[in-house]
Amino acid sequence: MNPWRTALVTGASSGIGASLALQLAHDDVRVVVVARREEKLHELAARAPAGMVEVLAADLGDRSDLERVAALAPDRVSAHIQRGHAYRELGRYDEALKAFDAAVEEDPESAAAHYGRGRVLRDLARFRRAIRAYNQALRLDPDDANSY
């Protein structure tokens, strides 16, 4: 049994993204597929079990498309983290920090949330707070290479 109910797969019009999306759909995971080439996404959806794939044409290099995709994420730890990374990429650091703070509040043991928080704080030149966030990430998961 798969623990996920829904997955968001970017770059799903071909290659690894398409293969992953199909595998998840066949494993009874509802999949939202994202890529620029909408026709390819519809072709992929036709090969998946009925009703398991939702198509969303978007160019993640475009700010408005990225915001549209980021808004799909439910309010869960991994969603907060992904939303934080998306906002950070957009240069919306205050919103990114709020997303990572929400992830930490929901799961204080999430090394990924503390690491993401550290990246935003570093971007904001709040270096002492960034170091504390990175140190917390390392304490929680000393083997996570992202924290180094």
N, C-alpha and C positions, 0 to 999 in steps of 0.2 A: 504494500500500500504506500502510495506517495504522500508525503506530508504536506505538499503544496496543493492549494486549490486553484491558484491562478499564477501564471508566470508571464513576464514581459520579456520578449526576446527582440533585441535590436539587431539590425543587419540580417533580417530573416528572409530576404529575397533570394539568397543563394548561399552555397557553401555550408559552413559549420552552423550558422544561424538558422538556416532552413532545416538542416538535419536535426538540430536540437529541438526546434519548434515541433516538428513532426513526431519526434520520439516522445516529447512531453504530452502531446495531444493523444497519442496512442496509449500513454500511461494514465489516461483519464485526468489530465491537468488541463484546465482551460487556459488557452494561450492567446495573448495579445501580441501580434506580430507587427514589427515596425521596420520600415525601410522607405527609401525614396520611390522605388519602383512599385507602384500600386498594383499593376497588372500581374507582376510576379508574385505578390502577396496573395492575390486572389487565386492564382494557380496553385499555390501552396495550400491554401485553405480548402480547395476542392479535393486535394489528396488526403486530407485529414478526416477523422471521424466527424460526422455532422454536428454542428453547433459547438465544436471545441476550439475553433480558431476565430478570433476577431481581427480584422484588418485595420491597420492605422497607417496611412501613408504620411510620412514625416521625414524631413531632412534635419537630423540632429545638429547640424552645423548652423541651422537657422534658429535664432533666439526664440521666436514665437512658437516654432514647432517643438523645440526642446521644453519650453514651459508647458505646452499642451500635453506632452508625454509625461513630464514630471507630475502634473496634476492628477494623473491616473492612479498614482500610488496610494494605497490605503494607509491609514495611520498605524503602522506597525514599526517595529525597530528597524528592520531592513529597509522599509519604505522611507522612514525618516532619514536613514543614512544615504540612500540613493538620492532622495530629494536634496539633501545637504550638498552632495557632490554636484548635482545639476545646478543648484543655485550658485555654488562656488565657481563653476565653469562660466556662468553668466556674469560673474563679478558682483553678484548680489550677496555680499558677505554677511550682512546682518540677518538676512533670511536663512542663509546657510548655517550660521551659528545657531539660530533658533531651532532649525531642523536637527542638528547634532545634539543640542541640549535636550530636545524632546526624546531623542533616542537614548541618551544617557539617563534621563528621568525614568523612561520606561524599562530600561535594562542597564543598571549601573555596572554590570559585569561585562558589557560589550566593549571589547578592545577596539573594534572597528569604529564605534561611535566616538570613543576618546581620541583615537587617531585622527578621524575626520575633523573633530573639534580643534585638535592641535594644528592641523593644516590651515584652517580658516584663521585661527588666532595668529599664526605665523604670517599669513597674508596681510593681516591687519597690523602687523608690527607689534603685536602684544606678545613679545618673545618669552617673558617669564611665565605667563599663563600657558603659552604654547608648550613650553618645556614640561610644565606640570601635567598637561594633558597627555603628552607623549610618554612621560614616565608612568602615568597610570595605565596607559595602553600596554606598555612593556610589562608592568606588574601582572596584568591580567592575562597576557599571552606573550611570554618571553620568546616564543619561537616565530612570532609574526614578523616577517621581514619588512613589512610596511612601516613598522614602528621604529626602524633603525635609521 
